[in-house]
Amino acid sequence: MKFESLILAGLFAVCFGICAGVMGAMLKTTPASVQLAGAGKAAAVVLATPAGCVRPTDDAVCSRAD
């Protein structure tokens, strides 16, 4: 019974360490898409949209064919 308790305690410690490492890695890293979000590229995409097919504020789909 003592052997099983030691194995269980060791398994708990290893799992806790792995989970803490993975959680720390997820919280520490920043994806490249978040870093590029403030670069001003979204404004260029909005300006390239044709004036006749601007999306209304009520989320309706533009079905106009010019």
N, C-alpha and C positions, 0 to 999 in steps of 0.2 A: 504494500500500500504506500510506503514511503517513496518508492521508485516512481510510481505513477504520479504522486503529488509533485515530485521534482520535475518530471517531464512536463506536466501541465503548467507549472509555474514558469518553466523555461519557454514553453510555447507561447504563453501569454506575454512574456517579456519580448520575445522576438516579434510577435504580431503587433504589439504596441509600438515597438521601434520602427517597424516597416510602415505602419499607418501614420505615425508622426512624421516620418521622412517624406512620405507621399503628400501629406497635407501641407507640410512646410514648402515643398517644391511647388505645389499648386498655388499657394498664397504668395510666394516670392516672385515667380516669373510673370512677365507681362507679355501677352501674345503680340505678334507683329501688327495685327490689324488694329489693336488699340493704340499703338504708337503712331500709326499712320493716319488715324482718324482726324487728328487736328492739323494735318498738313495742308489743308485747303483744297484738296482734290475734289471734295464733294461739291464745292461751289462751281468748279469748272463743269461738272456733270450737269448741274442744275441749269447753268447758262447755255449748255449745248442742246437742251430740250427745245423742240419747236414751240413757238408761242401758241399755236393752235391746239396743242395737245397738253396743256398744263393740267395736272391733276387737281381736281376740285378739293375743297377742304372736307367734304362729306365722304371721302374715300370712294367715289364713284369711278368706274372704269371709263377711260376715254375711248369711245368707239368712232370717233370722227376720222374719216379717210379723206385727206386733201389731195 
